[in-house]
Amino acid sequence: MTTLRRSQAERDETTVEIGYALLSACFLAAVVFAAVAGPVAVWDLSPDVERVLLITGASVAGVLGVLRVVHVLWRHAQRDR
């Protein structure tokens, strides 16, 4: 295993990329959650429908957020090669 020394600029670039990945994932998750679970705040729905929308919105938002982070960091790793 070879250890490569990275310059400060490369470390800063990686830090910025991680921050971008997390920020864009949070934004995506918030938009998706609002789109799926938004009707709960607007309309008077039955408790079962509200629960399904909230759980579905949180699940889909969480999965898409994780996928966004993985995608951005994977692209960054591919660029570094």
C-alpha positions as CSV (number, residue, x, y, z in Angstrom):
1,M,0.0,0.0,0.0
2,T,1.4,3.3,-1.0
3,T,0.7,6.4,0.9
4,L,0.4,9.5,-1.2
5,R,0.8,12.9,0.3
6,R,-1.9,15.3,-0.8
7,S,-1.4,19.0,-1.0
8,Q,-3.4,21.4,1.0
9,A,-5.3,22.5,-2.1
10,E,-6.3,18.8,-2.7
11,R,-7.5,18.4,0.8
12,D,-9.4,21.6,0.7
13,E,-11.0,20.5,-2.6
14,T,-12.1,17.2,-1.0
15,T,-13.5,19.1,2.0
16,V,-15.5,21.4,-0.3
17,E,-16.8,18.5,-2.3
18,I,-18.0,16.7,0.9
19,G,-19.7,19.9,2.0
20,Y,-21.4,20.3,-1.4
21,A,-22.5,16.6,-1.4
22,L,-24.1,17.0,2.1
23,L,-25.7,20.4,1.3
24,S,-27.2,19.3,-2.0
25,A,-28.4,16.0,-0.4
26,C,-30.2,17.9,2.4
27,F,-31.8,20.3,-0.2
28,L,-32.9,17.3,-2.3
29,A,-34.3,15.5,0.7
30,A,-36.2,18.6,1.9
31,V,-37.7,19.2,-1.6
32,V,-38.7,15.5,-2.0
33,F,-40.2,15.3,1.5
34,A,-42.2,18.5,1.0
35,A,-43.5,17.2,-2.3
36,V,-44.6,13.9,-0.9
37,A,-45.7,14.9,2.6
38,G,-46.8,18.4,1.7
39,P,-50.5,17.5,1.3
40,V,-50.6,16.6,5.0
41,A,-50.1,20.2,5.9
42,V,-52.6,21.5,3.3
43,W,-55.5,19.1,3.3
44,D,-57.5,17.4,6.1
45,L,-56.7,13.8,5.4
46,S,-57.4,10.7,7.4
47,P,-54.8,9.7,10.0
48,D,-53.8,6.6,8.1
49,V,-53.2,8.5,4.9
50,E,-51.2,11.2,6.8
51,R,-49.0,8.5,8.4
52,V,-48.4,6.8,5.0
53,L,-47.5,10.1,3.4
54,L,-45.1,11.1,6.2
55,I,-43.4,7.7,6.3
56,T,-43.1,7.5,2.5
57,G,-41.8,11.1,2.3
58,A,-39.2,10.5,4.9
59,S,-38.1,7.2,3.5
60,V,-37.8,8.4,-0.1
61,A,-36.1,11.6,1.0
62,G,-33.6,9.7,3.1
63,V,-32.8,7.2,0.3
64,L,-32.4,9.9,-2.3
65,G,-30.2,12.0,0.1
66,V,-27.9,9.1,0.6
67,L,-27.8,8.4,-3.1
68,R,-27.0,12.0,-3.8
69,V,-24.0,12.0,-1.4
70,V,-22.7,8.7,-2.9
71,H,-23.1,10.0,-6.5
72,V,-21.3,13.3,-5.9
73,L,-18.4,11.8,-4.0
74,W,-18.1,9.0,-6.5
75,R,-17.9,11.5,-9.3
76,H,-15.3,13.4,-7.4
77,A,-13.2,10.3,-6.8
78,Q,-13.4,9.5,-10.5
79,R,-12.2,13.0,-11.4
80,D,-9.2,12.6,-9.1
81,R,-7.9,9.5,-10.9
